């Protein structure tokens, strides 16, 4: 992805080819976001932990995995609503 962005920036004139080449040689610096956002965060956290144990963080966060689960989001949301109303 970095290569694509840098190549496009050079092609559009935002950076020179020399700048592009120099930047491409530098290691990427990024901060991994471990926040769980969205639907069924507890379920997502459980799946994420399982996958990390099985395949390691690099594969889970950078491996381009597609994960399919048995979660029925409608039922999950109904259960969460019922729990919230009962408390």
C-alpha positions in Angstrom: 0.0 0.0 0.0 2.9 2.4 0.8 4.3 1.8 -2.6 1.0 2.6 -4.3 0.5 5.8 -2.4 4.1 7.0 -2.9 3.9 6.2 -6.6 0.7 8.1 -7.0 2.0 11.1 -5.1 5.0 11.2 -7.4 2.9 10.8 -10.5 0.6 13.7 -9.3 3.6 15.9 -8.6 3.2 16.1 -4.8 6.7 14.6 -4.3 9.7 14.1 -6.6 10.8 10.7 -7.7 13.9 11.1 -5.5 11.7 11.9 -2.5 9.6 8.9 -3.3 12.6 6.6 -3.5 14.0 8.0 -0.2 10.7 7.6 1.6 10.2 4.1 0.3 13.5 3.0 1.9 12.5 4.1 5.4 10.7 1.6 7.7 7.0 2.3 8.3 6.1 3.6 11.7 2.6 2.9 12.8 0.6 2.4 15.9 -1.6 -0.7 16.0 -5.1 0.1 17.2 -6.3 -2.6 19.6 -9.6 -0.9 20.3 -12.6 -3.0 19.7 -15.3 -0.9 18.1 -18.7 -2.0 16.7 -21.1 -4.7 17.1 -20.6 -7.6 19.6 -17.3 -6.3 21.0 -17.0 -9.2 23.5 -17.5 -11.8 20.8 -15.0 -10.0 18.6 -12.5 -9.8 21.4 -12.9 -13.6 22.0 -12.3 -14.4 18.4 -9.3 -12.0 18.1 -7.7 -13.6 21.2 -8.2 -17.1 19.8 -6.8 -16.1 16.4 -3.7 -14.5 17.9 -3.0 -17.6 20.0 -3.4 -19.8 16.9 -1.6 -17.7 14.2 0.2 -14.8 16.0 -0.3 -11.1 15.9 1.4 -10.5 12.6 -0.9 -12.8 10.7 -4.0 -11.6 12.5 -3.4 -7.9 12.1 -1.4 -7.8 8.8 -2.1 -11.1 7.1 -5.3 -10.1 5.3 -7.3 -12.9 6.9 -11.1 -13.2 6.3 -12.8 -14.6 9.3 -16.2 -16.2 9.2 -18.1 -16.9 12.5 -21.4 -18.4 13.6 -22.5 -15.1 15.3 -26.1 -14.2 14.7 -25.9 -10.5 15.3 -29.7 -10.1 15.6 -29.8 -12.7 18.4 -26.7 -11.2 20.0 -28.3 -7.7 20.1 -31.5 -9.1 21.5 -29.6 -10.9 24.2 -27.7 -7.7 25.1 -30.9 -5.7 25.2 -32.6 -8.3 27.5 -29.6 -8.3 29.8 -29.6 -4.5 30.0 -33.3 -4.4 30.8 -32.9 -7.0 33.5 -30.2 -5.1 35.3 
